[in-house]
Structures are given as structure tokens and as C-alpha cells.
Amino acid sequence: MVTGDRPEVLAVIQARGGSKSMLRKNIRSLAGHPLVAYSITAGLVAQSVARLVISTDDPEIAAISRDYGAEVPFLRPPELAQDDSPDLPLFQHALHWLEDNEGYRPDLVVQLRPTSPLRPAGLIDEAVEKLCAYPEADCIRGVTVPNQNPYKMWRDGANGFLRPLLMDEFNEAYNMPRQHLPKVYWQTGHIDAIRYETIATKKSLTGERVMPLLIDPIYCVDIDTELDWAYTEWLISSGAVPVIRLENRATISGVHRMLPLPDKVALLVLDFDGVLTDNRVLVTKNGTEAVICNRSDGMGLAMLRTHDIEVVVLSTETNPVVSARCQKLGIHCQQRVRDKEAALGVLAVERNVDLKQVVYVGNDVNDLGCLRIAGCGVAVADAHPEVLRAADWILSKPGGQGAVRELCDLIIGAISNRREGHGHSS
């Protein structure tokens, strides 16, 4: 944490809408939240950051970013949101806009790239503190020790032969033991803490005097491919890396909400595909279909029924696999449901249950109506972005991978806590 005279620190997240390598990746759901939300949350919980602004050209990214607590005071001009647009002009645009329109001028600017979503707690404050401690530094840049040393790397040469990437400092550095080579760093993209003058006067995002902030390699993912995405999602969902992660939408203060369950849960209603399954279907050569389910979900539902909570599945599909799975789980199902919101209303009337006592779990846009009218609308981690925004609660697990069991445990835990609370109060 910065001590003494606190500098005015502006965090800027650049998130354009036209990513080509992975379409719409900045708002694609990563373990239950849009990718950009992880960087937003990191900035919001940093004690040193006074304001956090999104620089985007995309209205949908802007709306989602606001949902997670970021400021979006402007939309970036299209000419600054091209595939080959450099970073400096968009930072200059953001600073000029804020000064011209609000009279606002920060002392330090922190850059947080959405494609590096895994940040250890305290990283931003540490970078700001280090920049304040070294007034001769133009910038603090997050780095890590790479797996490969560039002195052992090659590039294309003449006539199809390889040339060493670095040739001037050592004779045949590529044949030297790595212990004899200089220590090198890879810039990770997690954070840059930059003086205002570095951008405004030196017209650079680093300047000449760049100091390193070393980051543990386990946090160092840079999402650019589907493989990067899958690995990052596993790190988050499995808890393999302690990261700043949202349990639900963040507030400005970074406080997480508790699961907003009704005082009494009388009915749990589930979509089938994408909730009790992983949303894939296996089709055999004779046209029969099979799905992937999670056994732990069945155990959770069985435990839930011991608390007198009925469970019903509403599915738009007409497929024997749905009825077969529900029969095995011992729960009622309705198939070929065209209007889920209307069906949920009828279901509540038939069972004499107030909709405020209903918990509904969905994953796609045809679940939006049910999420709105249920007492608690829940989304699985890999739900559609619109569903994630509409939900009262977002589970940490994807559909078909223990999401329903996670919710059952949360409901049972809440029931137990309330009973214990009643016991103490009496």
C-alpha cells in the first residue's frame, strides 16, 4: 500500500470489440465471468487506484464493464481499435478526453490487460508503491523468468539456414550452459505502472528507465488461443492458483455478496442441456443421442430432497435421454417446453408455491424469463453472457461439471446456517 502523500492513480483497461484470434473474447465467459471482469475486479480492489476506466470501441463491452463497476466515460474512436493499433495513442486519447471533459489529470497510470486475468492479490498496489519509491523510474513493468533463454533462440537466415537471434555478446551463446547466460525477463502483460509525464511528455508507455516487478510464472498466462483459454479456465475453476476472483458481480468497494436465496426455498427448477449436461451431444451413426452428466449432481439433488425441496427440470428438448436421466435422479421433468417463463408460472401455481420461493438455474437466452421471475436466478459458469448479466448468482462450475452439486451444497449450507442462527437467537 502506498504511504505518505498518495498519488492520483488511474487504471486503464483496453478492451476492443474486434478481436480476430478469438471472437468477442473480452466478454466471453471465463469460469463464470466475462474475461474483462477479472481485470476490472483487480483494479477495483486495489487500494491505490482512485479511478478505473475502460477504453473500448464496443457498446456491449461498455455495458458489461459498467455492470462490474468500471467507468466507461467515452467510446474509443474506431481508428484506435484496429488489429494493428498501437497502445500509446489510445492512452493518449483517454488522458486527453478526461482532461478536456472533466479537468481530470492523474499522477500515475496503471495499464491492466484483460488477456492476463490471473493476478496475485496486491500486485497493483505493489507496482504503484515501487514506482513511488523510485522517482527516477519512468515505468514499472510486470515480468517473469521465461522458460527459454533468447540467447538459445534462432531466426531465419540466408539460403534456408538458421541464424542466432543474439550474436554480438558471446561466441556461440546457443551452445553455452544456461547458467552462464545473462538473466532475462519476459513481459507478462499483467501490469504497467506509468508516470503521467512518461505518456504525455516522453510519448511512451515505458520511457527509458523501466524497473521490473517480478511475477510468479504460475500466474503468467496470456490468452490468445483456445488452448490458452482452456488452461486459464482450469486454473481458475480448480483453485490451482490463488487469484482475485469474483464470486458474483463486484461492487465498487470490492465486497462480495452472499448467495441471495429466498428465506424459504420450496422449489428448485433446472434447465437440462447445459445445466445437468455439459451442453454437448454425442450422436451415433444410427441417430441416437447421448449426453454427459455428472454423478455428483445426482448426489446433491438427493441430499436436497431430504430438506423437502422439490426439484423439476424444464427442457425445450424432446429426447428420451432427458426423461431417462430425470427418472434415474427421481425428479420430475417437463419436455417440449416452448415458453419456459409461462411454464414456470404454471408450475408454481400447480404446486402452490410463491415464485419468490423458487430457485431457477439456466445457461442460455431461453432461460432469461425464468431468471427474471424466480426468487433467485442462477447461472452456470459457462452460461451465455446475457444470462450471466441477468443472474442473481453465478456458479463457479460449468454445466455438467458439478454446477448443480455446487448449488445444492450452497442451499443446504444456507439452511443449516439459518437453523443454527435460530437456535442461538432462542
ZATORTOR-755745 format. One record per residue (C-alpha): residue number from 1; residue in three letters; x, y, z. Coordinates in steps of 0.1 Angstrom, whole numbers, plus 5000, padded with zeros to 4 digits. Example, Ala and Ser with C-alpha at 12.3 -4.5 7.8 and 13.67 -1.06 7.14 Angstrom:
! residues 2
1	Ala	5123	4955	5078
2	Ser	5137	4989	5071
***
This chain:
! residues 426
1	Met	5000	5000	5000
2	Val	5013	5035	4992
3	Thr	5021	5055	5022
4	Gly	5026	5093	5027
5	Asp	5012	5116	5000
6	Arg	4990	5094	4979
7	Pro	4994	5098	4942
8	Glu	4962	5100	4920
9	Val	4962	5067	4902
10	Leu	4941	5060	4871
11	Ala	4938	5024	4860
12	Val	4930	5019	4823
13	Ile	4919	4987	4807
14	Gln	4919	4985	4769
15	Ala	4892	4961	4756
16	Arg	4883	4965	4719
17	Gly	4855	4945	4703
18	Gly	4871	4933	4672
19	Ser	4895	4906	4683
20	Lys	4903	4883	4654
21	Ser	4921	4854	4671
22	Met	4892	4847	4694
23	Leu	4860	4865	4686
24	Arg	4845	4886	4714
25	Lys	4870	4872	4738
26	Asn	4869	4902	4761
27	Ile	4833	4895	4771
28	Arg	4834	4857	4767
29	Ser	4826	4838	4799
30	Leu	4858	4826	4816
31	Ala	4849	4804	4846
32	Gly	4816	4822	4850
33	His	4825	4858	4843
34	Pro	4835	4879	4812
35	Leu	4872	4879	4807
36	Val	4874	4917	4812
37	Ala	4857	4914	4846
38	Tyr	4889	4898	4861
39	Ser	4910	4929	4853
40	Ile	4882	4952	4864
41	Thr	4879	4935	4898
42	Ala	4917	4935	4903
43	Gly	4916	4973	4898
44	Leu	4886	4979	4920
45	Val	4901	4961	4950
46	Ala	4935	4978	4947
47	Gln	4938	5003	4975
48	Ser	4960	5026	4954
49	Val	4936	5030	4924
50	Ala	4914	5061	4925
51	Arg	4896	5055	4892
52	Leu	4892	5026	4868
53	Val	4883	5034	4831
54	Ile	4876	5011	4802
55	Ser	4888	5022	4768
56	Thr	4866	5003	4743
57	Asp	4850	5009	4710
58	Asp	4822	4984	4717
59	Pro	4789	4993	4734
60	Glu	4784	4957	4746
61	Ile	4818	4957	4763
62	Ala	4810	4991	4777
63	Ala	4777	4978	4792
64	Ile	4792	4947	4807
65	Ser	4821	4967	4821
66	Arg	4798	4991	4839
67	Asp	4779	4961	4853
68	Tyr	4812	4951	4870
69	Gly	4819	4985	4884
70	Ala	4841	5001	4858
71	Glu	4837	5036	4844
72	Val	4832	5040	4806
73	Pro	4830	5077	4801
74	Phe	4837	5075	4764
75	Leu	4839	5051	4734
76	Arg	4872	5048	4717
77	Pro	4873	5061	4681
78	Pro	4872	5032	4655
79	Glu	4906	5042	4641
80	Leu	4922	5034	4675
81	Ala	4906	5000	4676
82	Gln	4921	4983	4646
83	Asp	4941	4950	4646
84	Asp	4974	4969	4643
85	Ser	4965	4999	4665
86	Pro	4994	5006	4689
87	Asp	4988	5011	4726
88	Leu	5002	5046	4730
89	Pro	4976	5066	4710
90	Leu	4946	5050	4729
91	Phe	4962	5060	4762
92	Gln	4968	5095	4749
93	His	4932	5096	4738
94	Ala	4919	5085	4772
95	Leu	4941	5111	4791
96	His	4932	5139	4767
97	Trp	4895	5131	4770
98	Leu	4895	5130	4807
99	Glu	4914	5163	4810
100	Asp	4894	5181	4783
101	Asn	4860	5169	4795
102	Glu	4865	5166	4833
103	Gly	4896	5185	4841
104	Tyr	4910	5153	4854
105	Arg	4947	5145	4853
106	Pro	4963	5116	4872
107	Asp	4998	5113	4886
108	Leu	5002	5077	4876
109	Val	4985	5054	4851
110	Val	4982	5017	4855
111	Gln	4976	4995	4825
112	Leu	4957	4962	4831
113	Arg	4955	4939	4800
114	Pro	4923	4917	4800
115	Thr	4943	4889	4784
116	Ser	4963	4884	4816
117	Pro	4935	4878	4840
118	Leu	4953	4860	4868
119	Arg	4969	4885	4892
120	Pro	4981	4878	4927
121	Ala	4965	4899	4954
122	Gly	4983	4931	4960
123	Leu	5001	4932	4926
124	Ile	4987	4966	4916
125	Asp	4995	4982	4949
126	Glu	5030	4968	4949
127	Ala	5036	4982	4914
128	Val	5024	5017	4924
129	Glu	5044	5016	4957
130	Lys	5076	5007	4938
131	Leu	5071	5034	4912
132	Cys	5066	5059	4941
133	Ala	5097	5046	4958
134	Tyr	5119	5051	4927
135	Pro	5113	5086	4914
136	Glu	5140	5081	4887
137	Ala	5119	5053	4871
138	Asp	5096	5061	4842
139	Cys	5076	5028	4845
140	Ile	5072	4996	4864
141	Arg	5066	4966	4842
142	Gly	5054	4932	4852
143	Val	5078	4905	4841
144	Thr	5086	4869	4848
145	Val	5115	4845	4841
146	Pro	5109	4827	4808
147	Asn	5112	4790	4802
148	Gln	5136	4796	4773
149	Asn	5165	4820	4771
150	Pro	5166	4841	4739
151	Tyr	5204	4835	4737
152	Lys	5195	4800	4727
153	Met	5169	4811	4701
154	Trp	5173	4812	4663
155	Arg	5158	4832	4634
156	Asp	5156	4826	4596
157	Gly	5189	4833	4578
158	Ala	5200	4833	4542
159	Asn	5195	4803	4519
160	Gly	5173	4785	4544
161	Phe	5199	4783	4572
162	Leu	5194	4794	4608
163	Arg	5210	4825	4623
164	Pro	5213	4830	4661
165	Leu	5188	4855	4674
166	Leu	5216	4872	4695
167	Met	5251	4871	4682
168	Asp	5271	4901	4694
169	Glu	5277	4894	4731
170	Phe	5290	4858	4732
171	Asn	5306	4833	4709
172	Glu	5281	4806	4702
173	Ala	5258	4815	4732
174	Tyr	5234	4789	4720
175	Asn	5259	4762	4730
176	Met	5267	4777	4764
177	Pro	5252	4763	4797
178	Arg	5222	4784	4806
179	Gln	5238	4792	4840
180	His	5265	4812	4822
181	Leu	5240	4833	4802
182	Pro	5226	4867	4814
183	Lys	5193	4866	4833
184	Val	5164	4876	4810
185	Tyr	5128	4885	4816
186	Trp	5095	4882	4796
187	Gln	5070	4910	4799
188	Thr	5038	4894	4810
189	Gly	5011	4920	4803
190	His	4997	4918	4838
191	Ile	5006	4954	4848
192	Asp	5024	4985	4838
193	Ala	5025	5014	4863
194	Ile	5035	5045	4843
195	Arg	5041	5081	4852
196	Tyr	5018	5106	4836
197	Glu	5048	5125	4822
198	Thr	5061	5093	4805
199	Ile	5030	5092	4784
200	Ala	5023	5130	4780
201	Thr	5059	5143	4776
202	Lys	5080	5114	4765
203	Lys	5052	5100	4744
204	Ser	5059	5064	4755
205	Leu	5043	5038	4777
206	Thr	5076	5028	4792
207	Gly	5101	5056	4789
208	Glu	5138	5047	4791
209	Arg	5140	5038	4827
210	Val	5119	5007	4832
211	Met	5120	4988	4865
212	Pro	5108	4952	4868
213	Leu	5081	4938	4890
214	Leu	5087	4900	4892
215	Ile	5056	4878	4889
216	Asp	5053	4842	4898
217	Pro	5053	4822	4865
218	Ile	5021	4803	4875
219	Tyr	5001	4835	4871
220	Cys	5016	4842	4837
221	Val	4990	4832	4811
222	Asp	4984	4854	4780
223	Ile	4951	4844	4764
224	Asp	4954	4843	4726
225	Thr	4943	4808	4717
226	Glu	4916	4782	4727
227	Leu	4943	4762	4745
228	Asp	4953	4793	4765
229	Trp	4917	4798	4774
230	Ala	4911	4762	4785
231	Tyr	4943	4762	4806
232	Thr	4933	4795	4823
233	Glu	4898	4783	4830
234	Trp	4911	4752	4846
235	Leu	4935	4772	4868
236	Ile	4906	4793	4880
237	Ser	4879	4767	4884
238	Ser	4902	4741	4900
239	Gly	4916	4766	4925
240	Ala	4951	4756	4914
241	Val	4962	4793	4916
242	Pro	4950	4817	4943
243	Val	4937	4846	4923
244	Ile	4915	4876	4927
245	Arg	4882	4862	4916
246	Leu	4846	4873	4916
247	Glu	4820	4852	4935
248	Asn	4794	4874	4918
249	Arg	4794	4908	4902
250	Ala	4818	4931	4920
251	Thr	4807	4963	4938
252	Ile	4828	4994	4937
253	Ser	4843	4985	4971
254	Gly	4851	4950	4960
255	Val	4827	4935	4986
256	His	4812	4902	4975
257	Arg	4775	4895	4980
258	Met	4762	4864	4998
259	Leu	4741	4839	4978
260	Pro	4707	4857	4976
261	Leu	4685	4828	4984
262	Pro	4648	4832	4994
263	Asp	4640	4829	5031
264	Lys	4624	4795	5022
265	Val	4634	4775	4991
266	Ala	4603	4755	4981
267	Leu	4612	4746	4946
268	Leu	4644	4742	4925
269	Val	4639	4743	4887
270	Leu	4666	4733	4863
271	Asp	4672	4736	4826
272	Phe	4686	4703	4813
273	Asp	4711	4709	4784
274	Gly	4740	4730	4796
275	Val	4730	4726	4833
276	Leu	4727	4689	4841
277	Thr	4749	4683	4810
278	Asp	4780	4700	4795
279	Asn	4758	4711	4766
280	Arg	4774	4686	4742
281	Val	4755	4658	4725
282	Leu	4770	4626	4712
283	Val	4753	4613	4681
284	Thr	4758	4577	4670
285	Lys	4757	4566	4633
286	Asn	4721	4554	4638
287	Gly	4710	4588	4650
288	Thr	4706	4581	4688
289	Glu	4719	4607	4711
290	Ala	4738	4606	4744
291	Val	4749	4633	4768
292	Ile	4775	4637	4795
293	Cys	4762	4642	4831
294	Asn	4780	4645	4864
295	Arg	4773	4619	4892
296	Ser	4779	4644	4919
297	Asp	4749	4664	4907
298	Gly	4727	4634	4915
299	Met	4740	4631	4950
300	Gly	4734	4668	4956
301	Leu	4698	4666	4944
302	Ala	4692	4635	4966
303	Met	4705	4654	4996
304	Leu	4684	4684	4987
305	Arg	4652	4664	4987
306	Thr	4658	4653	5023
307	His	4651	4690	5031
308	Asp	4617	4688	5014
309	Ile	4628	4708	4984
310	Glu	4612	4696	4952
311	Val	4633	4696	4920
312	Val	4618	4699	4885
313	Val	4635	4700	4851
314	Leu	4621	4722	4823
315	Ser	4635	4714	4789
316	Thr	4628	4726	4754
317	Glu	4640	4693	4740
318	Thr	4620	4661	4734
319	Asn	4645	4634	4739
320	Pro	4644	4601	4758
321	Val	4677	4608	4773
322	Val	4662	4637	4793
323	Ser	4634	4616	4808
324	Ala	4658	4587	4814
325	Arg	4682	4608	4834
326	Cys	4654	4625	4854
327	Gln	4638	4592	4862
328	Lys	4671	4579	4875
329	Leu	4675	4610	4896
330	Gly	4640	4607	4909
331	Ile	4629	4642	4897
332	His	4600	4653	4876
333	Cys	4607	4667	4841
334	Gln	4587	4686	4815
335	Gln	4598	4684	4779
336	Arg	4590	4703	4747
337	Val	4586	4735	4767
338	Arg	4584	4764	4742
339	Asp	4578	4792	4767
340	Lys	4598	4784	4798
341	Glu	4587	4816	4817
342	Ala	4550	4807	4813
343	Ala	4557	4770	4822
344	Leu	4575	4781	4854
345	Gly	4545	4803	4863
346	Val	4521	4773	4858
347	Leu	4544	4750	4877
348	Ala	4544	4774	4907
349	Val	4506	4776	4907
350	Glu	4501	4739	4904
351	Arg	4524	4733	4934
352	Asn	4510	4762	4954
353	Val	4545	4778	4956
354	Asp	4552	4815	4956
355	Leu	4577	4824	4927
356	Lys	4597	4842	4953
357	Gln	4605	4807	4968
358	Val	4617	4793	4935
359	Val	4654	4790	4926
360	Tyr	4659	4786	4888
361	Val	4692	4775	4871
362	Gly	4698	4782	4834
363	Asn	4725	4787	4808
364	Asp	4711	4802	4777
365	Val	4689	4831	4764
366	Asn	4657	4810	4765
367	Asp	4662	4809	4803
368	Leu	4661	4847	4807
369	Gly	4624	4850	4815
370	Cys	4627	4823	4843
371	Leu	4657	4840	4858
372	Arg	4638	4873	4860
373	Ile	4606	4859	4877
374	Ala	4622	4834	4900
375	Gly	4631	4844	4936
376	Cys	4667	4836	4928
377	Gly	4681	4832	4892
378	Val	4713	4812	4890
379	Ala	4736	4808	4860
380	Val	4762	4781	4855
381	Ala	4798	4793	4850
382	Asp	4798	4789	4812
383	Ala	4764	4804	4805
384	His	4757	4829	4777
385	Pro	4769	4865	4786
386	Glu	4733	4878	4787
387	Val	4724	4851	4812
388	Leu	4755	4859	4833
389	Arg	4744	4896	4834
390	Ala	4708	4887	4843
391	Ala	4716	4861	4870
392	Asp	4714	4869	4908
393	Trp	4742	4843	4913
394	Ile	4769	4828	4891
395	Leu	4782	4794	4900
396	Ser	4820	4787	4897
397	Lys	4815	4754	4879
398	Pro	4803	4749	4843
399	Gly	4772	4730	4834
400	Gly	4775	4692	4836
401	Gln	4807	4696	4856
402	Gly	4793	4698	4891
403	Ala	4774	4731	4889
404	Val	4742	4716	4902
405	Arg	4760	4699	4931
406	Glu	4777	4732	4939
407	Leu	4743	4749	4942
408	Cys	4728	4721	4962
409	Asp	4757	4724	4987
410	Leu	4751	4762	4989
411	Ile	4714	4758	4995
412	Ile	4719	4731	5022
413	Gly	4747	4751	5038
414	Ala	4724	4782	5039
415	Ile	4696	4761	5055
416	Ser	4720	4748	5081
417	Asn	4733	4782	5089
418	Arg	4698	4796	5094
419	Arg	4688	4768	5117
420	Glu	4719	4774	5138
421	Gly	4711	4811	5138
422	His	4676	4804	5150
423	Gly	4690	4781	5177
424	His	4713	4808	5190
425	Ser	4686	4835	5189
426	Ser	4662	4814	5210
***
